[in-house]
């Protein structure tokens, strides 16, 4: 009997479908994200074979991802690890031009109407970048604290950036991005004296969602707190 | 509004599965949506007809089956219902140590003609 709809019909075909009057019910049980997840797994295997580490940066628009990236790249340049960047924005190549000015290889993805990157786009961008073995690649996702958290790209680590110019209740309001993060950056801390941002509260809720979350309080502008972040990145493989 | 990408993915699954069984039209798509899947049912319903255009799924009814999210508490050795990721154990008030259900997002069945 069909336990799906309880209609009592005997299933006779392998495809699990049966007549249901004019229509018949076909059982599928397929994860909707399966197609993206399969491409993400492909990216992950490709990256692993090359020993390339990928960090996916997620934040609201204006949290300072690109500024953090510019400073991070400048600090890491000249080291023994090759660097590269994939930029994601709905429109323009403004961010790619800022990254290119640091001398680091960059590919810009414009998502058009889409509010997040997907594994297909990132797979092509990685092939275009062709990062050498041992490289560290940053993916700057579309500025959006909700949607990018739901789409695997094949990255090794997710970093959620929260700036102190936003509300300190962001982890409560947008839990998914903090729940799945491997690290959190609290950015623009040089502005704290001018704001009512409660660092303790933001971090308490981020850790309620993700108990062992490493949190780096830093200012990409002054360089305060940057070393802990750079040390964490150095350990990524 | 990542529900548009999700609606497109649902339609791709439904359309390709319908073709596999030689159907000419999909009348209904039943989707399991977990309480912590990050999907807003209203937005998904809004995007679905747009995503269906030009496929076998055009005109189909979308039926969303909500799945209750369940957290696990290591301290109390029990499951508890969750509506969001910050909901706490009904006994000790601690945060969930693991998510046991609620992240589902799957096409369960399609009705085809």
Interface residues (C-beta under 8 A of the other chain):
Chain A: X4 X5 X15 X17 X20 X22 X23 X24 X25 X26 X27 X28 X29 X30 X31 X32 X33 X34 X35 X36 X113 X114 X115 X116 X118 X146 X147 X149 X150 X151 X172 X175 X176 X179 X205 X208 X209 X211
Chain B: X1 X2 X4 X5 X6 X9 X10 X12 X13 X14 X17 X18 X20 X21 X23 X27 X28 X31 X36 X38 X84 X85 X86 X95 X105 X106 X107 X108 X109 X110 X111 X112 X113
